[in-house]
């Protein structure tokens, strides 16, 4: 009789664990879908922007250039996001203050869409992906959060004429907001 109770208890515990795993999977799936829906909305908003100004350290901008706007044969390779038209490359719109090392870059709406898309592609691969680089993942996560904050602050239905500005440096005045965690 005790053997029967033991087996029954084990089966019940296994059933409970399966139910918990199913609930957790459903929560993760819902969070992922919510994030993807928000990401699509951000892309739509970013596409409506004429220009934004990004202020960051020149090394941060160099990272963005290599990842998001690679010249053929250099930088990271994310083939499914198309090539970059060198005539519309934002590197020509970058000014670096040699005293502080801070870069000021003007990006267009299509550049902003590309940045969000590439950062999201890196995050979607996951931190433990076999080809993932810890720096690329960490930088993409931080940059996606900051670019998302900028896009979330834009009302696509109104235009004040002011060019949105994003400062990526905890040491400078910035809005200090953090984006929702990436799932």
Number of C-alpha atoms within 10 A of each C-alpha: 5 7 8 9 10 11 11 12 12 12 12 12 12 12 12 12 12 12 12 12 12 12 12 12 12 12 12 13 13 12 14 14 13 12 16 15 11 14 16 13 14 22 20 15 20 28 19 17 22 15 19 21 17 20 22 21 18 20 12 16 21 16 18 20 18 14 21 24 25 19 17 11 7 10 16 16 16 14 7 8 12 8 14 15 9 13 7 12 15 15 15 11 12 16 15 16 11 9 6 9 13 20 20 21 22 21 21 19 18 17 23 25 21 20 24 24 19 20 23 21 16 22 21 13 13 14 17 10 13 8 9 14 12 12 11 17 22 14 17 23 19 16 19 22 20 20 22 21 19 21 24 16 10 16 12 14 7 7 10 7 7 8 13 17 16 21 21 22 14 10 7 11 10 12 13 13 10 11 16 10 8 15 14
